[in-house]
Amino acid sequence: MKNRMTRDDISDMPLKGYEGKTILISGGCGYLASAIIRLLKDTACRIVRLDRPDSRWEEVGGCADLIDHPGNLRDPKLWQRAVEGVDVLFHLAAQTSAYMANDDPPADQAINVMPMLQLLESCRRLGVCPTICFASTVTVAGIPHHLPVDETHLDHPLTVYDLHKQMAEQYLRWYSGQGFVRGTSLRLANLYGPGPASSRSDRGILNQMIRRALAGETLTVYGTGDRLRDYLYVDDAARAFLAAAQHGEELKDGYAVIGSGIGHTFAEAMELIADRAALHTGNRVAVKHVKPPADLSPIEERHFVADSGHFTRTTGWRPSVVLGEGIDLTMEAFL
């Protein structure tokens, strides 16, 4: 098992470069944003959280100057005000359910594509040139034809959600290529770890199962559960964004595949959760295999393992938390 990075290790990486900078985070009250802010909170910087007015605006300690900016991310005027004076922009706001996207493509396009275009246009019109890191997804590639998957894999989006993520990536690439911004997209594998719970039942599945195991509830697996997944601890994903922004010039105009590089079947992950929960609670819950629902998306049938070698060679980032350790850390936080 790899040794987990300590706060001192992390502070020696990209954080010193954020001192004195203004960082704008859309979806600033969300899951990934919370992890990024946890890492930055002891850095002398200015963090602007941009999110819906009804979001949960949690208090954050530390010396960072934290500013809350509530508003409608689909409003162009909001972006015109928000991007002024920004050095780094982490664009994380999104509707994250593939099922909702397929049910209502126009609504998904309005939240997953238009805010990207509006923020980019605001940068162009104001002459502001921040480094922008966009949270995309590895499922843009569709069903992989080889493993592991790197940036050479051809894209084949299977859902409206993935199609819109790809469109947002392409807008960012075009504006970056024109020199209006420095932009890169990070295609993330399956995230898990401590943080705000997802509001959607089809997102944050590993975290949902960890909570169920701690509550003594049976874990469910569709079919044999033999599909490979790459599970990325949320703090590792947060460090990837911090590293990417520090290497904006080298990474601009493209995307990076971000994952642990280790594949686990879903069934293996559930057994591991049951084992680790037993150590924490004294009760090993059952793992039950059930028939998959009839409307299961084809993207759920893929195998996926990430090859983040190019990103590692460019930035020095590498994942530091393996799955068993990450499950333990998540359980400790939930308990």
N, C-alpha and C positions, 0 to 999 in steps of 0.2 A: 504494500500500500504506500502511495506517495505521501510525503509529509505535507500537511496543510500549511499554506502560507500564513504567517502571523501579520499583525498590523504593521510591525516594523518592516517586514519584507515588502508589503504593499506600498508603504510610504516611500520606499526607495525606487519604486517603479515610475509611473507617470505622474503622481500626484503633485510633486514639487512644481511641475510645469503649469499647474492650474492656479498657482498663487497670483492674485491680482487680476484674474480673468473673470469675465461674466459668462456664466453657463446658463442657457435657457433649456429647459426640459419640458417638452410637451407630453401630456399624460403624466404630469409631474407627481400625482398622488398614487400612481399605479404601482404594479408589482416590481417591474424592472427599475423604474425610476427610484423607488424606495431603496433598492440595493445600491444604486449609483450614489445617491445622496448619503447613505450610511458611510460609504468609502470617502466621500469628499467633505464630510461635515467638520472635520478637524483641520481643514485646509483654509487658509485666508483667501477666500474667493467669494464671489457673489453668485448665488444660485437662484434662478427665477423658476418657480413651479407654475406651469401653465396647464390649467385643467378646468373641467366643468365646475360651475358654482356649487353644485350639489355633491361634489367629491368630498372624501374624508381628508381634511387638511390636518394631518397629524403634526404635533410638535416635534422638532428635531433639535437636539443639543449641539454643542460644538461651537467653533469660532467662525464658521462660514456665515456670511450674511444671507439669510434665506428670505426671499420675497415671494409672496403668493400673488398670482395673477389669474383670477378666475374669469372665465369668458367662454363664448361659443367658438370652438376651433374651426367652424365652418364660416366664420365671419372674416372677410378679408381685412377689415379695419383692425381687428384684433391683432393680426400678424404684422400689420404696418406699424403698430405701436410696440409690439413685443420684440421685433428683431433689431431695433436700433441699439447700437452699442454692444451687441452680442459677439463674443469671440468664438464660442462653441455652442452648437445647437444639437441636442439629442432629441430626435423626433421619434417618440415612442407611442404617441396616442394612436389608438386604433380600435376598430370593432374586430374582435378576435375569433368569432365563431364562423367556421366555414358553412355551417348549416344555415345560419341567419343570412349570410351573404348570398347563398343560392336561393333562398326564399324571397329576398328583396334586393336584387342587384343595384337598382338606382340608389337605395339608401346606403348600401355598402360603398358604392362609388363616392357618395357625398362625404363619407367620413374617412375612407381609406385612401382616396386619391386626391380629391379637391384641396384638402388642407395642405398637402405637399406642394401642389401647384401654387396655391396662394402664398405660402411662405417663401417659395422661390421667387415669385413675381415681386413680392415685397422687398426682398433682398436686391433684386435687379433694379427696381425703381428708385430705391433709396441709396444705391451704391454701397450697400453693406455686403461684405464678403466673409461670412463666418465659415468655420469648418462644421459640416453637417454630417452626423452619423444617424442613419435610418435603421430602425428595427424591422427587418424583413424576416422571412421564414424559409427554411430549407425545402418546404413542400412546393415552392415555386418550380423546382426541378421535376415534379411529378413522380412517377414510378421509376426509381433508379434502374439503369440497365447494367450497372456494375457498382461494386463497393470496394473501398470507401468512396464517397462522393466529394469531389473538389470543384474548383471553379471551371474546369473544362467540360463538365457534364452539361449536355444540352438541356434547355428548359422545355417543360411541357406541362403547364398549369392544368390541373384537372378540376379545380373549383373556381368559382367567381372570386372567392377570397384570395386565392393564389394569383389569379389573373390581375386583380387590382393591386396586390403587392408588387407584382412585376411592373405594372404601369407606373406606380410611384417611384420604383427604382429607376425606370427609364427617364422619367422627368428629371430626377436628381442627376442622373448621368449626363443628360443633355445640358442642363444649366451649368453643371460643373465643367463640362467640356468647353463651354463658351466663356468660362472664366468668371462667371457671376458669383459662384460659391466654390468651396472645396468640399466635395461630397463623396461619401461612400456608404454602401449598404451592408449591413451585417445580417446574413441569413442564419438564424438561430435554430439549433436543434431543440428538443423537448426540454423546457426549463422546469426546475423544481427547486424547493428550498424555502426558507422562512420569508414571510412577507404577507401583504394583504391577500385575502382569499379571492379567487376569481368569482365573478357573478354568473358565469356560464358553466353549465354542467359538463360541457364537452371540452373545457379548457382546464389546465392544471390538474390533469388526471392523477399524476403521481402524488401530488399534495393531498388530493381528495382521499386517496387510498391510505395514505399515512394517517390522516385524521380518523378515518374509519377504523383502522387497526388499533389506534390508541383508545378508541371508544369501545373496543371489543366487538366490532361488527365484522361480518364476513366480507372478504374481498372477492370480487368477481372478475373473471377472465372470459373474454369472448372466444369461443371455440378452443383450439389448442393453445392459443396465446403464443404461437411460435414466431411472430413477426419481430424482427430486430428493431430496436430503437436506440438512439444515442441520447442519454440523459445528461444534461448540462446543469451543474449547480449554479444558482442565480448569481452568487458573488463572482464566479468565474466569468459569467456573461457580462456583469457590470464592469469587471476589469478589462474585458475585451473592448468595451466602448471607450473606456478611458484611454486605453492604449491606442485605439484606432484614431481618436481625435488628435493625439500627439504625433501621429504619422499621416496626417491628412494629405500632405503633398504626394507622398508615395502611393497612397491608396486611392486617390481621387479618380473619378470616372469609372469605378468598377464596384464589385461586391466581393465579400469574403464569406466563406462557409465556416461557421463557428460551432464546434461541438467538442465533446470529450475525446472522441476518437476511439471509444470503446462501445461495442454493441452488446446489448442485453435483450433477450426476448422479454415480452411483457410478462409472461408466466414466471420467468426467473426473477424479475423485479418484484412481483407480488409475493413470491416466496421469501425473498430477502426482506421485504417490509414486515411480513408476518414474523420472521425470525428476530428482527431487530426490535419489533414492538414487544415480543415476549420478554426480552431482556429488560425493557423499560417498565413493563407493567406486570410481568409474571404470568401473562395470559397470551398463549399463541392462538390467534384467530384462524379460522378455516379459510382456505382458498378454494373457491367454487368455480368450475368451468360451466358457462352457460351458452345457449345458442345466441349468435350475433343477431341484432335487430335487422329487419328487412331493409331499412333505409340507411344502413351503414355506408358512409361515403367510400368510394373506391380508394381514396388516398390513404384510408386506414389499413389497407391491405399491403402497403409497401414495406420493404425492409430498408433501413437507413442506418448508416454509420458515416460520420463526418471525417474528412481529411482536411485539417486546418493548417497544413504545413506551410502554405504560402503566407498566411497571416502571421504565423509564428516566426518565420524567417524575416518578415518585414518589420514586425513590431517587438519581438521578443516575448510576446504573450504566450502562455501555455496553460491549459487547465490544471488545477492543483487539487481538486477534490474528487475522489472516486465515489462510485455510487453508494457503497455501504457506509462510508464515512459521511456522505451528504445526507443520507437517510437518518443517521444518528443525530447530526446537527439539527436537522429539521424537526425531529421528534423532541429534542431538548427544547427548541424554541417554542413548539406548540404546547408542550407540557408546562 
